[in-house]
Amino acid sequence: MPTTKGAAFSEAALGLRPGIMGIVNVTPDSFSDGGRYFNINAAIDHGHLLAESGADIIDVGGESSRPGAAHVPVEEELRRVIPVIAELSKSHRVSVDTFKAEVAARAVEAGATMVNDISADLAGVAARYGVGWVAMHMQGSPQTMQRNPRYRDVVSEVYDYLKEKIEWAHDLGVNEIWVDPGIGFGKNFSHNLALLANLDRLKELGVPVLVGTSRKAFLGRIAKASTGAEVSPAERKEASVASCAWCYMHGATMMRVHDVAETKELLKLLSWRDEKAGDARR
């Protein structure tokens, strides 16, 4: 069994049960909760609450990756996340949500045991420190990704991209590798739905799959088509939980969410259903 710096593999990490990654945005401008946890003490309190509500991993980020988000200098990002990671990692497994190598390294030194990497370029940091690594697919950058995303075949292109990243990380010596199709990161509405419809394909890559659909714009668009009314990110809770049900049933191992308690209840029910179905087959 592979090992990870500072934390043993959980059943969720091994794919034996669905896991939850709870989101702590130490930012003033994230699309859903920007500013709510910008204060360091508020971020720490929120991280503890997410863990108590059932999160397996607390994902701490100091730079918004919403479409068009402003760039944050390294020193400012470090100022935001390092105190939060240092405190939360004393009692919980923590990942750092960044695409900067220096921030990733400093975060691991502060106690993070996973690098949640939207750039999919930081496998070297994960290998050097012996921590987990999430490779996400993104077309473009947060500043440009939603201008006009185009694919010949979004499912095949995302699959091939992540396959190359896995092989690269293996060659570097990373033991714990996850993949994330990057819902909403350089994808339009149709691209997102195509990836979710074919999520099972990513299981063929042979590593755990993490998916983040929580409160995203495509869910608001679906809700608006049903009701005719605009739906704010905070009002997308039910849609987010429903999307997690789909992701679980189609191969995702970890859900990255804002609404941890509700997602935990959902996954408990789905896991119970699957256990009972397995008992019946035996």
N, C-alpha and C positions, 0 to 999 in steps of 0.2 A: 504494500500500500504506500502511495506517495505521501510525503510529509510536507507540512507547510510551516514556515517560520511563525512561532508564537501561537499556533492553533492547530489542533488535530482536525482532520477531516470530519465533518458532520455527515449524518445520513443524507442530508439535503445535498451536500457537495458531491457525494458519491452517487447521487441519483436514486437512492433508495426511497425517498419520499420527496414531494414537492417542497421547495424552499421559498423564502420570502426575503428580498432585499429591501429594507426600508430606506427612504430617501431623506437626507438632511441637507438642504440647500442653504449654505452659509453665504447667501447672496442677496443683493437688493433688487434683483431684476429677473429671477427665474419666472417662467411663464405662469406657474400655478400658485406658488407660495412665496414669491420673491419678497424679501423684507421681513417675513414673519420670524425667521430664525437667523437674521443677520447678526444679532447680538450673540456673542460667544456663549454666554450662560444659557440663553434661550435655546441655542442649538444643542448644547449638551443635554439639557432637560428633555428636549424633544427626542434625541437619540435614545435616552434611557426609556422614555415612554414607548417608542417603537419596539424596542427589545422586549419590554414587558408585555406588549401587545402581540408578540409572536414573531418578530423579525429574526431571521437567522444571521443576517449580515446588516450592518448599518453603513450605508454608502454616503460618505461625506464629500461634498463638492463645494469649491469656492469660486467657480466661474460658471455662469449660466451658459448652456449650450442651446438655448432656444434660437430659432431662426433670427438672424440679424443682431445677435447679442454682441455687446461691446467687448473688446479684448481686455483682459485683466493682467497687469504686470505680475511677474513671478513673485516678487516680494509681498505684494498685496494679497495674492492668493495664499501664500504661506501664512501670512498674518491671520487670515480668516480660518484656515483649516487645521493648522498644527495643534493649537490648544484644544480644539474639539476632539481631534483624533487621539491625542495623548490621554485625555480623560476617559473617553468612551472605551478605548482599547484595554483599559484596566479590567473591564468586566464583560466586554462583548467583542465579537469578531467585527472588524471594521475594514471597509474598503475605501480607497480614495478615488474619487471621480475626477480625473484630470487627463490632459494630453501632453503635459509638460514633464520631461524627464527629471528635472530638479525637484519639482513638487512631488512627484511620485517617490523619489528616493528619500526625501526628507520625511514624507508621510510614513513610509515604511520604518524608518528609523524612530519615528514617534510612536509606532505600534500597529500601523495598518498591516494586514496580512493578505491584501488583494489590491491589485491595480485595475480599476474599471476604466478602460482606455478607449475613448471614442475614436482616437486616431489609429488604433491597432498598430502603433509603432513602438511601444514601450516594452516589448518582450525582453529586451536586454536588461532592463531594470528588474523585472520579475525574476529573470534567471540569476542575476548577480546577488539578489537578496533571498532567493529561495521562497518566493511568495506566489500566490495565485495571480492569474492574468485573464482579463476578459477582453477579447478582440471583437470590437464592434465594426460593422460596415457603415461607412458614411460616404456619400458622394459629395465632394467639395468640402467646405468648412462651415461652421455655424453661421458665418457672415454671408455665405453664398449658396448654401445647399438647397434652399427652396426657391431659387430664382427660376429655374427651368430644368428640373431633374429629368434625365432621359436614359432609357435602357432599351436594348434590343429584346432582352429576356431578363427581367429583374430577378427572378428566382435563380436561374442558372448563373448569372453574373455575381450575385451575392454569395452563392454556394462556392463558386470557384475562388473568389477572393478570400473567403474565410478558410478554405482548404489550404491555400498557399500560406496564410498566416499561421495556421496550425503546424504545418511542416517546418516553417521557419522557427517557430517557438520550440518545437521538439528538438531541432538541431542545436538550439542554444542551451537546452537543458531545462526548460520550464516543465515542471511536473504537473501543475494544476492549470489546465487551459479550459476556458469557457468561450463560447461564441454567442454573439448577439446580432440579429439581422439588422438592427438599427431602424426600427419603425419611426418614421417621421424625420429621419436624418438623410436628406437628399432623396426623398421619395414623395410622390404625390399620392392622392387618395387611392387611386387604382393600384399603385405599386404596393402600398401598405396592405391592401386587401389581398393582393396576389401572394405576398409573403406569408401572411397569416393563413391563407387557404392551403399553402404548401409547406407549412412549418415542419411537418413530418420529414421533409427532405433533409433538413439540417441534422436530424438524428443520425443520418448516414455518415456524418463526419466523425463520429465516434467519440465526441466530447460532450459535456453537458451544455445545454442551451439555456441562455438567459434571455428573457424578453421584457421590454419596457413599453407598455401601452398606456400606462396610467395617466388619465386625464388629458390625453393628447387630442389635437385638433380634429383628427379624423373621426373620433368618437363624437365630438360636438357636431360634426357635419351629419353623421348618421342620426343623431338625436333631433337635429333641426329638420331633417327630411321627414321624420315621424310626426313632430309636433308643430312645425312651422315657426318655432321660436328659437332665438339664439340661446345657447347653453354655455355658461361660463365654465372655465376649468374646474372650479370648486363644485359645480353642479353635475360633474361627470362621474361621480362616485359609482353609481349603479352600473353605468356603462363600462367603467374601468374593471369592476369586479367581474362582470359578465365576460369581458374580453380575456380575463385571466382564466376563466373556466375553459374557454376555447383553447387557449395556449396550453393549459395543462393536458387537456384531452388529445392534443396533437403533438406532444413530445417535449414541451418545455420543462426544464428541471427547476428553474428559479424565475420568480416574477419580481420585477423591480417596481415598487408601488409607493404611493403616498398613503393609501388607506390600508394600513397593515391589519388591524383587527378584523375588518370585514373580509379581507382576502384570506386571512387565517381560517375563519369559519368556513368559507367556501372550500378551501383545500382540505380541511378536515372532513367535510361531507363527501367530497369527491374521492378522497383516499379510502374512506370507510366503504363507499360504494364498490370501489375496485377490490378491496379486501374481501367483501362479501361475495362478489362475483367470482373471485378466485377460489374461495371456499366451496362454492356451488359446483365449480368445474371439477374440483378434487373429489 
